[in-house]
Amino acid sequence: MGRKGARSVLLAVAALAALSVLTVSLTSYSRAGARATPLRQNTTAARAGGNPAGGPDGGQAEESRARVLAASSPPSPSFHWRSYFENYPELLQPPEALEYNEQAAWQHYNHTGRAQHRVASPLRLRFRYTGANASPGLTNQLLAHLSAFMIAQAAGAEVVVAPFVSRRAFTEPAEWLWQPAESVLDINSMAEYWRPRGLVIHRTPELSAAQRADYPKLLERNDPASALYGDQGCATAVLPPVEPQLQTVAQRARRAAVFVAETQLKANGTVPGCVNLDTGHIFFRVPVVTDQALALSLFRGFFYNRTVVDLAAAVKQQVGSGFHAAHLRIEQDANGWNQWGGGATGALLEYIKVMAGSAFTNTTTVYVASGLLYNGPSLEFDQVVETLRNASVAGRVVYKEQLLDRAVLQGLHSEQQALIDLLVMAGARAFVGHPFSTMSVTVEQLRISAGFLPETNAYIYIWEKEHDDNNARFVRFVRFAHEYRPRVRHRRR
C-alpha cells in the first residue's frame, strides 16, 4: 500500500471514531432529557467568564438562579401590589421607574422590599387633631375641621372629629370651655353622607371630666392628639409641621405612617392594624386655595346639630323673605382690629357707609348678629340699632335674641348661638361684614356656594397695618368658594 493509500485509511478510521462519539453523545442526551439544561447553563456561565455550579463562583450562580425562580413564582395572597405602590409611590419614579402592575411590584418586593421590611399591605390610617387654635370662635373651629377633612381625604385616612370650645363672654381675656362636637355638628349624618364617598368619620373619643377641663389648656400648648386620646390600640405617628401644599401634607403623612409600620414589622414581624396620624390644632395650616374644589365639596358635606338648625329656621321664618344682614363685629374682643379706624364707633360709621352703598334703605329688614347681646340686654346694642335707623340704612332691625325665648338661648353655648347667626345670614339677599372676621368671610363663602352673586357681599374698610397680609391669608385659608361662580339662570323671553 502506498503512502497515499495509507493516508486514506487513517482518515476513514478517524471519521468512524468521530461518528461513534457523536452517536454516544446523542444517546446520552436522549436518556438524560432535562439534565442537559444545567450543562447549557454552565456553558453560558463559562462563556461569560464564570464557573459551572460547584466551581469557585458556584454560590453566586445558584443565588442568581434562586432569584429567577422567585421572580417567576406567583405573588403571595397577602401581597397587595396596589398598596405596595401606595406606600412607596417613589418606586414609580426614576431611578426605579417600575411599571404599575402586579408583576413589577411583586418582583421588587421579592428581590428587595421584603429584606428591607417594606410594607406590602394596606395601612388603616386615622387622622386625629385637637381642634382650632387657642383663641377660636365658631368659624375658626369649622375651618380647622375642614382642614382636617382635607388632609384625611388626600391621605386616604379616616378622621376622628375633635371637640369644640365655647366662650363665657365676648370679653378679653376670653375664657374657653370644652364642648362636645355633637353640640355643633351632626356627626351621624356626616358619617352616613361621607361613608359611600370614601371618607370614614369617627366621633370624638370619650373624655374624663379632668380631660375636658384641661382641653382649652391643651390647645394653648398645641399638644398632639395622642396627649388627649392615647393610642387607642393603634401605632402612632406624630405629623411633621404642615406644609403649604395639601398634597405635600398628605404625602408626608403617609410617609410617617409607613415608617412607623416598617419599624413594627422589623421589630416583631407584624404590621400594625391601624396607625394614628396625630397633630395639634390646625387652624390656618392647610390652604384651601390648593384644592378649592375639594374644600368646597367637603364643607357642603358638613351637617349641623338638628336643634340649632331648627332654631335658625324658626328665626328665618319670623324675619321673612328678602331681608339683608350685617355682621356687626364691634365687641370688646374686636378692639384690636377696630382701633385703627376709630374704635367701635368708627367701625359702626363704616358699616353705615357700606350698607348705604349696598342697597340698605330705611325700608329694609336687616338681620344683625353681634356678641353684644350674648350676656343679655345691652344698652350699647340698643344705641347701635337706633343709629342704624337714624342713618336710614335699616327700617326693621331684627336679631335672634329678639325672636327666640331667652331661656332657649341660655340653653345654648356661644358657638351654637353663633351657628344660628351663620345659618340665618347665609340666606340674606345682601350681606355686609367685617374683613378681619372669619365669621363674616365664611358667611360670604356660604352665600356664594349657595348661588348668591359675589357682588351681593360687601365689607367695611378698616385700615390696619396688616390689612393686605390678612386679606392674602384669608384667600389662602378661608375663601373655599373663592373661584366658584354660581350659574346664572336666564329668564325666558
PyMOL commands that set and color helices and strands:
alter all, ss='L'
color gray80, all
select helices_A, chain A and resi 3-47+58-72+81-87+89-92+102-113+138-155+181-183+187-197+209-221+226-229+246-268+288-300+306-319+332-341+343-356+371-373+379-390+400-403+406-410+414-425+438-449+454-456+467-477
alter helices_A, ss='H'
color red, helices_A
select strands_A, chain A and resi 125-128+158-160+164-167+176-179+201-202+235-238+275-278+324-327+365-369+396-398+431-433+457-459
alter strands_A, ss='S'
color yellow, strands_A
deselect
rebuild
show_as cartoon
